[in-house]
Amino acid sequence: MKDFAISEHAAVQAQLDRLGKLSVPQGRLGLDTIRALLARLGNPERALPPVFHVAGTNGKGSTCTYLRYMLEAQGLVVHTATKPHLVRYNERIRVAGTLIDDDLLAALLGEALDAGEDLAPSFFEVTTAAQFLAFARVPADVCVIETGLGGRFDATNVFERPAACGIATLGIDHEAFLLIPEAGVPQEPLARIAFEKACIAKPGVPLVTQAYSALAANAVAQTAQDRGAVLIRRGHEWHADVGATIAYRDAQGTLDLPLPMLPGAHQADNVAMAVAMLRHQDAVQVSPAAMAAGIVAARWPARLQRLAPGPLAGARAVWLDGGHNPDAGAAIARHLADQPPVHVVIGMLANKDPGAILTPLGNRVLSVTIVPAPGHDAHDPAAFAPFSAVPLSSAPDVAAALAMLPPDGDVLITGSLYLAGDVLRRNGEVPD
C-alpha cells in the first residue's frame, strides 16, 4: 500500500520512506504502544491546548473542518489533525492554521521514528506522535483532532480531559478491524461500531452525538454512562432543523445559522454537530457571528467537490467524492436526486463494499467506468456488475476514463479517498 505520499523535499521523503515500511502488527490492538512512544517523547499530549476530539463513520472530517473555521473566525489560533491526506502527507498536520512546513515535518517524523524504533509502532502511531509534538511545541489556543480508525484503540485516544468529544454519523465500515470477535462488547455489528466510536468518551467531558437508530443510540448511551461522560444527544439536549437556514436550539437558546457552501444536505448536519460541540463546552468561547462566518467560509476537498477546469477535468462538470461506504453513497445519492443522471467513474479498495455507492445511486447513472485505486488492491469490474443497471467498462486511470465518455452529462468520480487524491493532483488542485 502506498498510503504515505511522495515529497519533493528530500528530508521529508527520507522519513516517509521509513514510515512506509511500518504497518499494524498482526493481532496487536490497544494503546500500550502509543502511550509508550509518547512517554519517550515527553508526553506531548499532556501539553496541548484544549482539544476537540471527533469520531464517527462519516462526517467526522467535515465536522472538524467546521470546528476549525468557526474557531478561527473567532480569532483563535487552531491546530488541526485530520486524515487521510489526499496528495501531501503535510495535510494531516495543520499547525497554527497552516499546513506543517517540510523542515519541521521531517524533524518531527524523524524524532518519533527514532524514539519508537524498538517498539514496532504503526504508521498511525508515529503520525499521531508527530502531530502531538508539533501541537505541543507551537503555541495555539485550541486543537481539533479527528480519530483515524474507530475510537477505543485509535492512537489519538490518549487525552485525559478534552474540552469536548463528538461522534458524527455511524455506519458499517472497517469491519476487519472494528468487528473483530471479542467477549464483553456488543455483538450486533452497528452496536459494536457505535461502542468502539463512543469509547473516546471521558469522565465529566461532554460527548456530543448525532441522532442514531435505537440500536446505535443505546450502545452510545451505555458506553457514555460506563465512562462517566456527559451525554449531549441530538433530538434531546440539542436540536437542529435544516431548511433555508439551520435552526439550532438547546438549553442556552436558539440560533439561526446559514447553510454551508459545501454541497450536500448532510453538510448542514455536520455544521449542527460542530455548533453543538462548541455550545456544550467551556474551554473557549465562540460567538454566533463567528459560527456563521466560519460555516460560510469552510472548505473541505473531495467531499462532493466540483473540480475546477484543469488538465484532468477539462471544462466539463466533474464532481469528486472520496466516499466508499453505504452512508457516503446515500449522501451522494441525496445530493444528485434532483439533478440529471451522471457518468460514474469509480475505483474502490478491495476490502470495501462494491455496492456502497452504486446501489444508492440507482437509476441516476448514465454509465459506469471502473478504474484502479492508485497504489492499492482494488475491485475489478466483475465486483460491481451486480449493482449496476447499465453496462460496465474499465479504464487504466481516470484520464483515460474521462476521455472515453461522451461529451454530454456530468461526471462523478468516487469510491476512494486515494483515488480522490490522485485526481486532485492530476487536476492541479493540491489542498493547502
C-alpha positions, -999 to +999 in steps of 0.1 A: +000+000+000+013+034-009-005+054+017+023+077+025+026+102-003+057+114-021+075+146-012+098+168-033+116+176+000+145+151+004+145+151+042+107+145+043+109+118+017+136+100+038+112+099+067+082+089+046+103+060+033+108+049+069+072+055+077+061+035+046+077+004+060+055+004+091+022-015+094-002-026+121+015-056+137-007-087+132-031-091+160-020-061+181-047-038+192-045-014+221-030+019+233+001+005+250+025+012+222+013+048+215+014+055+253+050+041+255+061+061+224+045+094+238+062+088+272+096+086+255+088+119+238+079+136+270+041+131+268+034+160+244-003+151+245-004+165+281+009+199+269-017+206+243-042+235+244-079+225+248-088+196+225-120+189+205-119+151+197-142+138+169-150+102+159-176+087+135-181+067+104-188+096+080-188+133+086-160+135+112-136+152+089-162+177+078-172+183+115-135+190+123-134+214+093-164+234+106-149+235+141-117+248+128-133+275+106-156+287+134-128+288+159-106+307+135-134+331+127-134+339+165-098+349+161-084+318+178-052+300+167-061+264+159-040+232+155-058+206+134-051+168+129-071+152+102-068+121+080-061+107+055-041+131+033-052+134-003-020+145-020+007+155+005+013+139+039+016+175+053-022+177+051-025+156+082-009+182+104-021+218+103+000+239+128-015+272+140-037+273+109-011+264+083+000+230+068+032+219+086+063+230+067+086+204+053+116+211+076+095+208+108+077+177+094+110+159+086+124+167+120+093+156+140+088+124+120+125+115+125+122+122+162+091+100+166+106+072+144+139+072+163+121+072+197+100+042+188+124+021+167+123-009+191+085-006+198+074-016+163+048+012+161+023+015+133+021+043+107-008+058+126+010+058+160+041+075+146+019+100+127-001+108+159+031+112+179+045+137+153+012+156+154+012+159+191+049+170+192+041+198+167+010+209+187+028+209+220+057+230+207+040+256+186+016+279+206-021+278+198-054+283+215-071+251+207-067+217+189-092+199+167-083+162+163-100+136+142-098+099+150-085+075+124-100+041+129-128+035+154-121+052+187-114+028+215-080+017+202-073+047+179-039+062+185-054+096+193-075+083+222-050+092+249-064+125+262-073+126+299-098+155+296-105+171+262-128+201+260-154+181+242-158+148+223-181+143+194-195+113+173-206+121+138-228+097+118-225+059+124-225+031+099-207-001+090-171+004+079-136-010+086-152-043+096-119-062+095-107-041+125-138-029+143-158-062+142-130-085+155-148-111+177-144-102+214-161-110+246-178-083+267-186-060+238-218-056+218-222-083+192-246-068+167-224-050+141-238-015+143-240-016+181-204-027+182-192+001+159-212+026+180-195+012+211-160+015+195-165+051+185-181+061+218-151+048+237-134+082+231-157+094+259-140+107+291-153+112+326-171+145+331-165+155+294-193+164+271-199+136+245-220+153+217-238+129+193-260+130+162-293+111+161-289+074+155-310+043+152-322+029+186-296+001+185-266+025+179-281+051+203-284+026+231-248+014+226-235+050+227-256+059+258-244+028+277-208+035+268-211+071+279-226+061+312-199+034+318-172+060+312-189+089+331-192+112+302-219+139+299-241+127+270-254+155+247-277+139+221-293+154+190-331+154+195-327+155+233-301+180+246-298+198+213-319+202+181-313+213+146-339+218+118-325+223+083-344+244+058-334+277+042-312+281+072-301+259+102-324+265+131-304+253+161-316+252+197-306+239+231-310+249+267-290+281+261-313+294+234-317+294+197-295+303+167-304+309+131-273+299+111-265+299+074-262+268+053-227+258+044-212+264+010-201+227+008-227+208-013-248+180+001-277+182+026-256+162+051-232+190+055-258+210+074-259+182+099-222+183+102-224+220+109-250+215+136-228+189+152-199+213+153-221+240+168-234+217+195-198+208+204-189+244+208-221+252+227-216+224+253-180+232+265-164+260+284-128+259+274-132+286+247-159+310+237-172+313+201-199+339+192-229+332+169-214+357+145-181+337+143-200+305+139-219+319+110-188+333+094-169+300+098-198+280+083-198+300+051-160+301+048-154+264+053-139+243+025-131+206+026-117+188-005-130+156-022-164+159-005-188+165-034-162+189-047-168+204-081-135+203-098-121+235-113-114+235-151-080+219-154-057+194-171-078+164-160-113+177-157-111+200-188-142+222-190-169+197-182-187+194-149-169+168-127-178+161-091-153+144-068-162+125-037-140+101-018-170+082-003-166+045+000-193+031+023-231+029+022-237+060+043-215+080+020-233+065-010-266+076+005-253+112+009-241+113-026-274+100-039-294+126-019-272+154-035-278+141-070-315+132-066-328+164-083-301+165-109-297+148-143-281+113-142-243+112-142-215+092-156-198+074-127-160+068-126-153+046-096-123+030-080-127+012-047-104-007-024-109-045-025-119-045+012-149-022+006-185-029-003-187-026-041-224-018-039-219+010-014-221+038-040-238+023-070-268+009-051-280+042-036-275+059-070-299+035-086-312+049-120-293+082-116-264+067-136-256+071-173-226+049-174-201+032-150-163+031-157-141+011-133-106+024-126-078+013-102-074+029-068-038+041-071-013+020-051-039-003-036-057-036-043-090-026-059-122-043-070-123-054-107-153-047-129-169-080-121-174-070-084-195-040-094-217-058-120-245-069-096-250-033-085-252-016-119-282-012-141-260-001-170-231-019-188-197-015-172-165-005-188-130-002-175-100+022-179-064+022-167-068+055-150-092+085-146-078+104-175-085+075-198-119+070-183-129+107-189-116+105-225-139+075-232-171+093-221-195+111-244-194+149-241-229+152-225-236+146-189-219+155-156-193+131-141-190+117-106-156+104-096-159+084-064-151+053-044-118+061-026-100+089-010-068+076-025-084+079-059-096+114-050-061+125-041-047+113-074-075+132-092-067+164-073-030+161-080-036+155-117-060+184-120-036+208-102-058+213-071-034+202-043-050+210-009-034+238+010 
